[in-house]
């Protein structure tokens, strides 16, 4: 399955920004290899967001950062559950 015409990096940034929601219906057309690549790209994006300098005095920036991390984490949980149900190894 093609990932809807976007690179995995662009797709993960859309997930982080809240433009795309990851759910089992969204993941259904993904083949196992594409799903695995998407999962690993989400993990990379989480690491990038965590490595950025923490905005200590800006409450709005902290909130936005935490929302992005929360969306990405939720996406990984959904992908792991989806893969487990279909017996797709993600490692």
C-alpha positions in Angstrom: 0.0 0.0 0.0 1.2 3.5 -0.7 1.1 5.7 2.3 -1.4 8.1 0.7 1.2 9.9 -1.5 3.3 11.2 1.4 6.6 10.3 2.9 6.6 8.7 6.3 8.3 11.7 7.8 5.6 14.0 6.4 2.9 11.7 7.7 4.4 11.5 11.2 4.6 15.3 11.3 0.9 15.5 10.3 0.1 13.0 13.1 2.1 15.2 15.6 0.4 18.4 14.4 -3.1 16.7 14.7 -4.0 16.8 11.0 -4.1 13.0 10.7 -5.5 10.6 13.3 -4.1 7.1 13.5 -6.8 4.5 14.0 -7.3 0.9 12.8 -9.3 2.0 9.8 -6.4 4.4 8.8 -3.9 1.5 9.2 -5.9 -1.2 7.4 -4.5 -0.5 3.9 -0.9 -0.5 5.1 1.2 -3.6 4.2 3.4 -5.0 7.0 6.6 -3.5 5.7 5.1 0.0 5.3 3.5 -0.3 8.8 6.9 -1.2 10.3 8.6 1.8 8.5 5.8 4.2 9.7 6.2 2.9 13.3 9.9 3.5 13.3 9.5 6.9 11.7 7.1 7.9 14.5 9.7 6.7 17.0 12.4 8.9 15.3 10.1 11.9 15.3 9.4 11.4 19.1 13.2 11.4 19.7 13.6 14.6 17.6 10.9 16.4 19.6 12.3 15.3 22.9 15.8 16.4 21.9 14.8 19.9 21.2 15.4 22.6 23.9 12.7 22.6 26.5 10.7 25.9 26.5 10.9 26.5 30.3 9.2 29.9 30.5 6.7 29.5 27.7 3.5 27.7 28.8 2.0 27.7 25.3 5.1 26.1 23.8 5.2 23.5 26.5 1.6 22.6 25.9 2.1 22.3 22.1 5.2 20.2 22.6 3.4 17.9 25.0 0.4 17.6 22.7 2.6 16.5 19.8 4.4 13.9 22.0 1.0 12.7 23.3 -0.3 12.3 19.7 2.8 10.4 18.6 2.7 8.1 21.7 -0.9 7.3 21.2 -0.2 6.5 17.5 2.5 4.1 18.6 0.2 2.3 21.0 -2.5 2.0 18.3 0.0 0.7 15.8 1.4 -1.9 18.3 -2.1 -3.1 19.1 -3.0 -3.3 15.4 0.2 -5.2 14.6 -0.2 -7.6 17.5 -3.8 -8.4 16.4 -2.5 -9.2 12.8 0.7 -10.9 14.0 2.9 -8.3 12.3 6.4 -8.0 13.9 7.5 -4.4 14.3 11.0 -5.1 15.4 
